[in-house]
Structure formats: structure tokens, C-alpha cells
Amino acid sequence: MELEARTMKRVTVRLVPFLIVCYFIAYLDRVNVGFAALQMNKALGLSASAFGFGAGIFFIAYFFFEVPSNLLLEKFGARRWIARIMFTWGLLAGAMAYIPHIAQYTGFSAAHVFYGLRVLLGVAEAGFFPGVIFLLTLWFPAAYRGRVVGYFMAAIPLSTVIGGPISGALLSMDGFGGLAGWQWVYLIEAAPALLLAFAVWFYLTDKPADATWLADDEREWLVARQKQEREHREAAHAFSVKEALFNRRVLAIALIYFGANATNYGLSFFLPQIVKSFGLTNLQTGFVTSLPYIVGVISMVYWGRHSDRKLERKRHVAFALTVAAVGIAASAGLDNPVQKMIALSIAGFGIFGCLPVIWTLPAAFLSGAAAAGGIAAINSLGNLAGFFGPYAMGWIKDSTGGFGAGLLCLGGAGLVGAAAALLLHHDTALETSAGGAQREAPGRPGVAEY
């Protein structure tokens, strides 16, 4: 259908690249602590377990503030709330550079200041990711969500593919302007968030009905299509916010996401240190660390589109998480740097390939405020793995002197997520509109390729 193809192409071009840039900066500011640690841990006197605790405590704050933040986004609109989130996290991400100064003036230890700023950063950023996922459900019919979320979430591996070498290079600014290299990592990489906050305010549109940049027939088609799908879901079961927060499927998806995030964050925060142990420079570490994430960029886009074409979710998630678990576990038994990075690159396919498909699951049966709350609940519960994964890695490293046992622990978490995906009750019929608007392969009426 020409109108559908034209409309969805225009919406995709308008929203997706901009949101990718926003999430790229968000994720970079979240995980650049892994590169800063190459110098920061020694400067602040942090052990591996103390660093893992500080890196992960971000997600405890994230957990408590995620649902309230996303409900406020649904109330005030994505444009205003996402701009607020980006501005406050930009300020706090930059403040990480001044941990020694804050410790000196407050009397707290540098480690406690590090913990405190990571908590505040979690509070500030809470609601950004689930807010964007919720925004995408307002703009994209169900048949497009796997690929669109894949495009958007490609910012996660891209933040390391591009940001890793940049962070490694910034570490070489050690001593410039009286600041250490790790301080420059925080300062320079925080600045884009502050600038993008203003861009979000003026550029984003909250919902299709407000899209003056669409032609009248395009806007009317999209509003009607989204209304039809919403009514179809609600005819099956109209969830309240409270029901969504405690729904068994929501909690099951949160467990799946927990397993995925355990593999992701447990590896992300410590991979620079693993690679650095190969005897590489900081810049070389940045480039080598990016290899699993290059595979991740490809897998996110490919696996999300593949799931859309097949209109199948559970097995796509389970297969990807199994690949992640096997790759990570295999790397634990390999000492050769080339072999270890090959195993971790295979894991990268699964770690990142599963993520966009996971986020098609709640959108299939939740809508409106219930979708905002349910998506936020899944994200907040699943992101608790962002605390347990890095903390477990750090604690095991201090206890055993190596990363092998920690990597096996992460692989086990991935297998738990894969099993939960296979056991999940998921009705793909709820992803179709009342008029049967989806299809399984190119050429079948109802979904335009773009």
C-alpha cells in the first residue's frame, strides 16, 4: 500500500536517527565508567569489587525511579520529559570528573562520592529508555516494532564501537589542563547530552495527531491504524496500570530481560579491563573492545527484522540468549586473546540480537498508560542485573584473581533468560490489527517494506 509505505518511511526518517543519537549518548555516559576505570580505580583506590558495586549501583536508583518517571512521561509528553532527563544526566555525568574535588570539599571518601554520583545518575536517567520504547509504540504499528527497536537499540553496541576508541584516546589527555585522562572522558562525553536536551525540546513530536510534518492523508492513516490496533488489544484485555505492573507476563519478560542485561552489563563494565590484560595500550584496548559490539550492531538490525518477517518472538529471543550464554562461557576457558575475542564476538551476536525482540513482547498486549507502566516495570526489574552482573564480576575477580568464574556466572544468567523465553505465554495474534494487517513475508498485503 503506497500510503502506508510513504507514511512509515517518513516517520522512520524523522524519528529513528535522532533517537539513535540520543540513546548513543545516554548509553555512552552510562558505561564509559568501564574505560575511565583503567585509570580511575587506581586514582580513587577502588578494588574490583568496589568498582563493580559503584558501576552497578546506578541500576538500584534506576529501579526505584523508572516506573514513576515513565508515568510522568505519559502525563507530560515525551518531548518535555526526555529533554529534562537528558539535561540532568548530562550535568551529573560531567560531575563524575570532579570526584576528587567533591571528596575534598565534603569530607567524604572518593569511593563514597563515586557511589553517590552513580546513584544520582541512575535517578536522572530513569525513564529515558522505556520512555522512548513507549514513544515508538505510539508511532509504529506492531508489524514494524522489531526492526525499529533494533535500529534504535543499535545505539548500544555503537556506543562502544565508536565510543570505545574515543574513550581510549581521551585517556591519553592525562595531565592536560590539570585533569587526569579519566576526568576528560567524563567531561567531554557529557557535553553532547546537554546540547541534545535542547534539540529534543524543539524537535520531538509527542504523538501522530500532532505531526504537522506529515501530510494530512499520512497523519490520518497512522492515527487510524494505531487506534485500530489499540482497540484490538484492549478488546482482548484492557489492562490498568496496576494490573500491568503485577501481570505474570510482565514479570516473566522482566526475568528474560534480567538474563539479557546480566550478560550485557557484566561484560560491558569489565571488558576494557579484560582486554587491557592482553598487554595493549589504552587506544588499542578501545579498538579491540569494540569487536563484539560491531557484531552486535549487525545482529540487532538483522535479528529484529528477521523476527518481524517471521512474526515470531519467543524462539528468536531464546536462540539469541543461548548464543550469548555459550559464547561467554566458552571465553572463560580460553587464554589465547584471539580465541577469547572470537568467543566474545559470537556472544555479542546473542547479547544484542535478543534485545529488540524482547521489546516487542509487552507491546503486543499492553497499551496507553498500562504500556508506559508495564514497559517501565520490565526495564527497571530487568536492569537490576546491571547491579548484580558487574558486582558479581568484581567480587569474583577479587576472590579468584581472574575473570573466568565471573564469565561463567554471566553465561548462566543468559541461559535462565533463554529458558524463561521458551516458557513465556505469548499470543502473536495480539500483534495483528483487527483487520489482520500483518504478514509473515514480503509481498503479503498489509505491511510495507522500507
DRENPAKE-443519 format. One line per field, with one value per residue (C-alpha): residue number from 1; x, y, z negated. Coordinates in nm, 3 decimals, padded with zeros to 5 digits. Layout:
BEGIN
num: NUM/...
px: X/...
py: Y/...
pz: Z/...
! end
This chain:
BEGIN
num: 1/2/3/4/5/6/7/8/9/10/11/12/13/14/15/16/17/18/19/20/21/22/23/24/25/26/27/28/29/30/31/32/33/34/35/36/37/38/39/40/41/42/43/44/45/46/47/48/49/50/51/52/53/54/55/56/57/58/59/60/61/62/63/64/65/66/67/68/69/70/71/72/73/74/75/76/77/78/79/80/81/82/83/84/85/86/87/88/89/90/91/92/93/94/95/96/97/98/99/100/101/102/103/104/105/106/107/108/109/110/111/112/113/114/115/116/117/118/119/120/121/122/123/124/125/126/127/128/129/130/131/132/133/134/135/136/137/138/139/140/141/142/143/144/145/146/147/148/149/150/151/152/153/154/155/156/157/158/159/160/161/162/163/164/165/166/167/168/169/170/171/172/173/174/175/176/177/178/179/180/181/182/183/184/185/186/187/188/189/190/191/192/193/194/195/196/197/198/199/200/201/202/203/204/205/206/207/208/209/210/211/212/213/214/215/216/217/218/219/220/221/222/223/224/225/226/227/228/229/230/231/232/233/234/235/236/237/238/239/240/241/242/243/244/245/246/247/248/249/250/251/252/253/254/255/256/257/258/259/260/261/262/263/264/265/266/267/268/269/270/271/272/273/274/275/276/277/278/279/280/281/282/283/284/285/286/287/288/289/290/291/292/293/294/295/296/297/298/299/300/301/302/303/304/305/306/307/308/309/310/311/312/313/314/315/316/317/318/319/320/321/322/323/324/325/326/327/328/329/330/331/332/333/334/335/336/337/338/339/340/341/342/343/344/345/346/347/348/349/350/351/352/353/354/355/356/357/358/359/360/361/362/363/364/365/366/367/368/369/370/371/372/373/374/375/376/377/378/379/380/381/382/383/384/385/386/387/388/389/390/391/392/393/394/395/396/397/398/399/400/401/402/403/404/405/406/407/408/409/410/411/412/413/414/415/416/417/418/419/420/421/422/423/424/425/426/427/428/429/430/431/432/433/434/435/436/437/438/439/440/441/442/443/444/445/446/447/448/449/450
px: 00.000/00.164/00.022/00.146/00.494/00.522/00.399/00.621/00.929/00.871/00.813/01.122/01.348/01.213/01.236/01.471/01.809/01.755/01.658/01.958/02.187/02.016/02.046/02.403/02.497/02.285/02.447/02.795/02.753/02.626/02.911/03.213/03.292/03.441/03.707/03.756/03.829/04.157/04.296/04.025/04.035/04.397/04.347/04.048/04.180/03.895/03.921/03.750/03.452/03.425/03.429/03.168/02.946/02.977/02.919/02.615/02.453/02.337/02.073/01.939/01.838/01.720/01.497/01.314/01.258/01.190/00.815/00.732/00.942/00.770/00.423/00.519/00.638/00.298/00.134/00.354/00.461/00.784/00.929/00.934/01.026/01.305/01.458/01.454/01.614/01.894/01.980/02.004/02.201/02.441/02.515/02.572/02.779/03.011/03.025/03.189/03.507/03.523/03.502/03.838/03.736/03.393/03.555/03.800/03.532/03.271/03.495/03.354/03.589/03.637/03.474/03.159/03.139/03.172/02.885/02.671/02.712/02.633/02.311/02.214/02.294/02.057/01.783/01.837/01.840/01.548/01.267/01.469/01.487/01.135/01.007/01.149/01.017/00.673/00.708/00.789/00.474/00.274/00.432/00.492/00.231/00.316/00.449/00.730/00.842/01.102/01.307/01.252/01.352/01.650/01.753/01.712/01.891/02.181/02.299/02.406/02.682/02.755/02.833/03.124/03.222/03.263/03.292/03.547/03.832/03.732/03.739/04.072/04.213/04.077/04.267/04.584/04.494/04.626/04.760/04.613/04.456/04.546/04.300/04.360/04.265/03.972/03.833/03.842/03.647/03.358/03.369/03.387/03.137/02.881/02.864/02.651/02.372/02.334/02.316/02.074/01.836/01.755/01.728/01.476/01.260/01.228/01.240/01.037/00.662/00.461/00.205/00.096/-00.205/00.038/00.266/00.238/00.537/00.319/00.079/-00.287/-00.356/-00.043/-00.136/-00.495/-00.384/-00.135/-00.379/-00.647/-00.408/-00.280/-00.633/-00.740/-00.452/-00.510/-00.879/-00.789/-00.556/-00.799/-01.083/-00.877/-00.792/-00.775/-00.509/-00.498/-00.158/-00.175/-00.264/00.021/00.277/00.190/00.093/00.264/00.369/00.521/00.719/00.825/00.952/01.138/01.315/01.410/01.542/01.732/01.917/01.995/02.120/02.334/02.531/02.538/02.638/02.851/03.065/03.045/03.184/03.474/03.558/03.805/03.993/03.987/04.122/04.378/04.519/04.632/04.912/04.760/04.773/04.461/04.392/04.442/04.213/03.943/03.959/03.976/03.692/03.469/03.485/03.192/02.991/03.047/02.887/02.617/02.523/02.472/02.277/02.042/01.931/01.926/01.760/01.493/01.398/01.407/01.167/00.930/00.934/00.857/00.626/00.784/00.930/00.990/01.230/01.416/01.481/01.571/01.811/01.994/02.029/02.160/02.425/02.519/02.549/02.755/02.990/03.056/03.103/03.342/03.552/03.604/03.811/04.025/04.356/04.456/04.349/04.237/04.030/03.879/03.773/03.621/03.412/03.306/03.219/02.994/02.839/02.789/02.551/02.327/02.361/02.244/02.032/01.782/01.719/01.494/01.287/01.231/01.070/00.810/00.667/00.497/00.376/00.171/-00.073/-00.031/-00.140/-00.179/-00.077/-00.061/00.205/00.402/00.393/00.447/00.740/00.899/00.848/01.017/01.305/01.353/01.335/01.550/01.807/01.867/02.101/02.305/02.386/02.423/02.622/02.905/02.912/02.934/03.211/03.408/03.358/03.456/03.761/03.880/03.811/03.969/04.216/04.067/03.756/03.683/03.435/03.257/03.212/03.060/02.817/02.710/02.661/02.435/02.220/02.179/02.056/01.798/01.667/01.652/01.453/01.210/01.156/01.063/00.817/00.655/00.292/00.291/-00.001/00.123/-00.241/-00.245/00.023/-00.215/-00.466/-00.837/-00.822/-00.536/-00.287/00.035/00.216/00.491/00.697/00.749/00.471/00.181/-00.061/-00.063/00.299/00.521/00.893/01.123
py: 00.000/00.321/00.544/00.310/00.282/00.658/00.730/00.479/00.584/00.947/00.863/00.640/00.901/01.173/00.992/00.694/00.853/01.130/00.884/00.666/00.965/01.039/00.680/00.657/00.943/00.804/00.463/00.607/00.816/00.507/00.267/00.493/00.423/00.097/00.287/00.550/00.263/00.191/00.498/00.594/00.281/00.339/00.714/00.665/00.350/00.125/-00.254/-00.459/-00.533/-00.167/-00.059/-00.324/-00.204/00.159/00.080/-00.129/00.088/00.313/00.049/00.035/00.401/00.333/00.056/00.277/00.574/00.403/00.347/00.690/00.858/00.677/00.752/01.120/01.098/00.961/01.251/01.542/01.415/01.261/01.585/01.769/01.474/01.332/01.680/01.705/01.362/01.440/01.773/01.638/01.329/01.545/01.757/01.455/01.265/01.565/01.592/01.246/01.420/01.612/01.322/01.411/01.777/01.689/01.447/01.715/01.976/01.745/01.525/01.206/00.945/00.940/00.596/00.723/01.023/00.783/00.574/00.882/01.026/00.691/00.679/01.031/00.948/00.650/00.875/01.130/00.881/00.670/00.671/00.755/00.412/00.288/00.636/00.604/00.248/00.377/00.665/00.418/00.217/00.535/00.592/00.244/-00.029/-00.370/-00.515/-00.258/-00.265/-00.543/-00.370/-00.017/-00.109/-00.289/00.028/00.233/-00.011/-00.042/00.267/00.032/-00.152/00.158/00.350/00.112/00.066/00.442/00.548/00.284/00.415/00.773/00.694/00.519/00.823/01.064/00.873/00.993/01.352/01.268/01.587/01.826/02.127/01.983/01.693/01.321/01.135/00.960/01.301/01.418/01.104/01.212/01.581/01.556/01.271/01.450/01.765/01.616/01.522/01.884/02.002/01.728/01.819/02.143/01.963/01.717/02.004/02.159/01.851/01.565/01.529/01.354/01.168/01.120/01.351/01.640/01.564/01.871/01.739/01.456/01.512/01.509/01.167/01.021/01.155/01.033/00.685/00.649/00.773/00.533/00.236/00.288/00.330/00.008/-00.189/-00.039/-00.132/-00.483/-00.532/-00.382/-00.598/-00.899/-00.746/-00.381/-00.362/-00.095/00.039/-00.165/-00.483/-00.427/-00.380/-00.715/-00.911/-01.252/-01.197/-00.860/-01.024/-01.310/-01.066/-00.883/-01.212/-01.258/-00.903/-00.962/-01.251/-01.042/-00.748/-00.964/-01.076/-00.723/-00.508/-00.768/-00.784/-00.416/-00.276/-00.523/-00.592/-00.300/-00.445/-00.795/-00.662/-00.439/-00.751/-00.867/-00.610/-00.346/00.033/00.229/00.318/-00.041/-00.154/00.078/-00.071/-00.436/-00.389/-00.271/-00.605/-00.784/-00.465/-00.446/-00.791/-00.660/-00.374/-00.620/-00.869/-00.606/-00.486/-00.830/-01.027/-00.761/-00.760/-01.139/-01.158/-00.914/-01.114/-01.439/-01.270/-01.496/-01.370/-01.637/-01.862/-01.559/-01.438/-01.784/-01.864/-01.533/-01.564/-01.919/-01.797/-01.523/-01.771/-02.023/-01.757/-01.600/-01.937/-02.052/-01.737/-01.821/-02.127/-01.955/-01.784/-01.702/-01.338/-01.403/-01.706/-01.524/-01.229/-01.463/-01.628/-01.291/-01.167/-01.470/-01.382/-01.028/-01.159/-01.308/-01.034/-00.762/-00.963/-01.057/-00.703/-00.554/-00.872/-00.868/-00.525/-00.648/-00.876/-00.623/-00.403/-00.698/-00.689/-00.351/-00.003/00.350/00.419/00.044/00.016/00.303/00.142/-00.215/-00.127/00.074/-00.215/-00.460/-00.221/-00.140/-00.503/-00.626/-00.357/-00.482/-00.717/-00.406/-00.407/-00.779/-00.854/-00.604/-00.653/-01.032/-00.992/-00.761/-00.975/-01.295/-01.121/-01.014/-01.361/-01.571/-01.333/-01.383/-01.322/-01.685/-01.778/-01.445/-01.506/-01.849/-01.680/-01.438/-01.726/-01.898/-01.587/-01.586/-01.947/-01.861/-01.585/-01.823/-02.078/-01.810/-01.700/-02.051/-02.087/-01.746/-01.738/-01.505/-01.478/-01.341/-01.291/-00.988/-00.831/-00.820/-00.546/-00.619/-00.626/-00.875/-00.613/-00.806/-01.055/-01.307/-01.239/-00.966/-00.944/-01.024/-00.731/-00.511/-00.423/-00.202/-00.270/00.028
pz: 00.000/00.123/-00.154/-00.428/-00.277/-00.235/-00.587/-00.764/-00.570/-00.666/-01.033/-01.041/-00.883/-01.110/-01.445/-01.440/-01.351/-01.606/-01.880/-01.796/-01.856/-02.189/-02.310/-02.184/-02.417/-02.703/-02.686/-02.641/-02.957/-03.139/-03.051/-02.990/-03.354/-03.224/-03.028/-03.296/-03.538/-03.356/-03.535/-03.784/-04.000/-04.095/-04.140/-04.373/-04.543/-04.420/-04.428/-04.156/-04.382/-04.491/-04.128/-04.037/-04.323/-04.214/-03.847/-03.931/-04.200/-03.916/-03.845/-04.201/-04.173/-03.820/-03.955/-04.206/-03.977/-03.643/-03.673/-03.825/-03.557/-03.272/-03.411/-03.430/-03.069/-02.966/-03.153/-03.040/-02.698/-02.570/-02.435/-02.768/-02.986/-02.770/-02.742/-03.124/-03.159/-02.915/-03.073/-03.428/-03.333/-03.130/-03.437/-03.659/-03.403/-03.381/-03.761/-03.769/-03.655/-03.982/-04.227/-04.394/-04.430/-04.572/-04.817/-04.928/-04.998/-05.153/-05.362/-05.211/-05.071/-04.693/-04.680/-04.853/-04.620/-04.327/-04.464/-04.528/-04.180/-04.021/-04.226/-04.118/-03.756/-03.782/-03.921/-03.644/-03.358/-03.485/-03.233/-02.922/-02.761/-02.847/-02.757/-02.408/-02.375/-02.475/-02.227/-01.949/-02.026/-01.965/-01.626/-01.481/-01.423/-01.570/-01.243/-01.239/-01.602/-01.590/-01.324/-01.455/-01.810/-01.657/-01.474/-01.791/-02.021/-01.777/-01.964/-02.248/-02.060/-01.851/-02.169/-02.226/-01.861/-01.827/-02.190/-02.289/-02.074/-02.163/-02.535/-02.493/-02.313/-02.577/-02.844/-02.674/-02.770/-03.118/-03.277/-03.019/-03.189/-03.527/-03.488/-03.456/-03.138/-03.307/-03.407/-03.045/-02.946/-03.171/-03.083/-02.705/-02.674/-02.895/-02.681/-02.396/-02.638/-02.744/-02.384/-02.279/-02.562/-02.380/-02.045/-02.194/-02.323/-01.978/-01.753/-01.901/-01.850/-02.121/-01.908/-01.546/-01.578/-01.642/-01.345/-01.125/-00.930/-00.793/-00.504/-00.602/-00.448/-00.613/-00.955/-00.926/-00.815/-01.103/-01.369/-01.239/-01.220/-01.574/-01.707/-01.535/-01.689/-02.034/-02.024/-01.910/-02.209/-02.457/-02.324/-02.431/-02.771/-02.873/-03.147/-03.416/-03.524/-03.846/-03.659/-03.415/-03.694/-03.854/-03.544/-03.522/-03.162/-03.251/-03.532/-03.304/-03.041/-03.318/-03.403/-03.039/-03.026/-03.352/-03.191/-02.883/-03.087/-03.313/-03.008/-02.866/-03.165/-03.341/-03.029/-02.928/-03.254/-03.271/-02.906/-02.884/-03.183/-03.030/-02.701/-02.875/-03.041/-02.694/-02.726/-02.497/-02.514/-02.611/-02.247/-02.132/-02.413/-02.281/-01.932/-02.040/-02.290/-02.005/-01.816/-01.993/-01.955/-01.580/-01.560/-01.795/-01.562/-01.278/-01.487/-01.632/-01.291/-01.127/-01.409/-01.470/-01.101/-01.088/-01.382/-01.209/-00.886/-01.066/-01.317/-01.580/-01.907/-02.174/-01.981/-01.844/-02.200/-02.333/-02.048/-02.081/-02.460/-02.422/-02.176/-02.425/-02.712/-02.514/-02.377/-02.717/-02.888/-02.614/-02.656/-03.023/-02.931/-02.667/-02.744/-02.387/-02.324/-01.965/-02.059/-02.359/-02.143/-01.881/-02.154/-02.294/-01.944/-01.896/-02.232/-02.102/-01.838/-02.104/-02.366/-02.132/-01.890/-02.161/-02.289/-02.016/-02.001/-02.378/-02.350/-02.101/-02.374/-02.608/-02.320/-02.195/-02.488/-02.665/-02.553/-02.688/-03.048/-03.114/-02.841/-02.993/-03.337/-03.218/-02.992/-03.273/-03.518/-03.280/-03.224/-03.593/-03.710/-03.422/-03.481/-03.835/-03.650/-03.581/-03.952/-04.015/-03.697/-03.749/-04.127/-04.087/-03.830/-04.060/-04.370/-04.187/-04.038/-04.384/-04.524/-04.249/-04.087/-03.740/-03.529/-03.429/-03.704/-03.664/-03.292/-03.366/-03.606/-03.332/-03.090/-03.341/-03.369/-02.992/-02.996/-03.263/-03.037/-02.739/-02.939/-03.057/-02.697/-02.587/-02.876/-02.820/-02.706/-02.406/-02.163/-01.831/-01.727/-01.957/-01.737/-01.443/-01.397/-01.391/-01.014/-01.002/-00.896/-00.946/-00.735/-00.755/-00.446/-00.186/00.067/-00.161/-00.195/-00.500/-00.578/-00.372/-00.346/-00.389
! end
